[in-house]
Amino acid sequence: MTDVHVIGIGMTKFGRHPEHDAAELGGAALREAIEDAGIDARRIEAAYCGHVFQGMVTGQRILAHEGLAGLPLTNVENACSSGATAVREAALSIRAGEHDVVVAIGTEHLTSRFAGALTPDPSDPEAAVGATMPGVYAMRARRYMAEFGMSREQLALIPVKNKRNAARNPLAHFRKEISVADVLESRPIADPLNLMDCSPVTDGAAAVVLVSDRALRRHGADRAVRLAASALRSGSVDVEPTSMTFEPLTHNTANDAYEKAGIGPGDVDMAEVHDCFSIAEVLRVEGLGLFEQGAYPAAVERGDADIGGRLPINPSGGLLGKGHPLGGTGVAQVVEVVRQLRGEAGDRQIEGARVGLAHCRGGKAVGIEGAACTVQLLVR
Amino acid sequence: MTATERSVVGVSFRPGEFEVDSDGDGHLLGSRCRTCGAHFFPVRHACAGCLGTDLETRRLSRRGTLYTYTVIHQSTPDFEVPYMLGYVDLPERVRVMGQMIGHESELPLGTPMELDVVPVGTDDNGVVLLGYRFVPASGTGADEEETGND
C-alpha cells in the first residue's frame, strides 16, 4: 500500500471576512496549496471539502470558481473535525489506490452563520435543557480543578500561551498578547470559563495537496511531509458514568494513530490540539498521552509547552489564538504541522521538529463523550 | 416533596424522555438492558455494553448526586441567562444533564439532588409544557427504591 504525502499547503488569514464567503475563502486556500505544491491543477484527481454550516455543495462552489468542476468531490460534515475528516478521506482514497493526487479543503464563514455559544443540535435532549459547548467544558473544568487542584490562574496560562504564539503567526485571528489578568477579567461565559478561555467566531479556510508514492516520485520529495497516520473515531455511548477529566475518545483515537504509524507519544516533537476552550487543551494533551494526567497545568506554568519548551503545544496559536472556523480548523492544523516540519514557520519555528501531531475533536450528543475525533501524525 | 411548581398542570415538553404523573411527580424515561442490566438515558434501541436489543423502557430514579455544574452566562435566545446547568449521577449509573436552582450559591460536588417539575413554556395551543430540573434533595431519599435500582 502506498504512503500518503503532503506536497502543498494553503491557508487564508483567519479572522472576520465580511467581503468573502466560504467558497471564496476555500478557493483562495486551494489556489495557494496548488501553487505551493508546484503542480499543474489538471493533475488533481479528486477533492474532499469539510465544512459545518455552509450549506449544500460548498465544495462544488469552490471547484466551480477554480476551474476544477467535474472531479469526484465529497462534502464532509463531522462537526469541528470536518476538515480533518476530509484530509483523512482524501488520504484513504490514495491508500486505496483509487487516486494519486487529491486535495482536501476545509472552510467556514462562521461570522455570517452564527454568534455566541455553539450548542448541540436542537433535537438533542441536552440542548433542550440549555446545554452549550462552553457550558459542557466549564463543567469539565470545575471537575478537573476539584480533582487535580488546578488553579484558575493556571488555566488562564493556556490562552496566554496560545495568544503569545498567535502574535507570531501572521495568519492568526488574534495578534495581541494577553495577560492572566486579562483572562480573569474578561466577561463570564460559563463559570469558571470567561470569554478569553473560549475560541472565537472566525472565518477562514485551509487546503492541502496529498499525493501517493508514485506521484511523489514524479513530483520530487524536497518539501514533502509524510502523513504517517490519519485516525478517526466517533464517540461511544457510556454504559456508566465515566470521568469527565479524561478523554477515552482522544486516547483511543491517538492509540489507533500511534499504532498505524509505529510512533509513540514520546516521539512527538510538536502538536496542534483542539483547544476550543482553555480546559480543552489540558484534556487533549493528557488524553493523547503527551503529558501525564493531572500534570499539564504545572507543565504549562514551567514553560514546557512553549515554543522552545520540551513539547510545544499549539505553536500556531491554536483555536484560542489562531481562531476556529469549524471546517477550516482541522486542515489548518495539518498546514501548521507541515510548515513546522519543513522549517518554514518563521518567528514561531520549533527547531528540529521531525514528528508532528494534529488532533481535532468536536460535536456533542447526549450520552456520548464527544462526537468525532481525529489524530493525524506527520513525519519529515 | 418540596417542589415549588407541583400545582402546575400541563404536558411533558419531550414525552419520549420525560413524563409527569397526575400527582405532579416528574420521571425521566430511560432504557434498561434485560441482558446485562445497563441503563441509558435517553431511550436506546440497543445496549452499548453488550449490543443486546432486548431493552425495556423504565422510569429512572428521581434522586442522584451532583457530579459537576456550571453557571451559564451566554446561551441561545431560548434560554434566559444566567442559569445553573449540571450533571447528576443516578443510582442506575446513568448521568443526566439538567438545569438546577441555586445559581447564586455554590453547591459542593456530590450534593444529593432530586428531580423537580418546572414549566418551560407553552405549545402552539397555549398548553403549559412541563420540563425538569434538579434541586438539592430533601427528606430521606426513600423514593430511590421505587424504581428498583439494579
Interface residues (C-beta under 8 A of the other chain):
Chain A: G116 A117 T119 P125 E126 A128 V129 G130 A131 T132 P134 G135 A138 M139 R140 R142 R143 A146 R187 P188 I189 A190 D191 P192 L193 S236 V237 D238 V239 E240 P241 M244 V366 G367
Chain B: F13 R14 E17 A38 F40 F41 P42 R44 C47 A48 G49 Y67 T68 Y69 T70 V71 I72 H73 Q74 S75 T76 D78 F79 Y83 L85 G86 Y87 D89 R93 V94 R95 M97 G98 Q99 L109 G131 Y132 R133
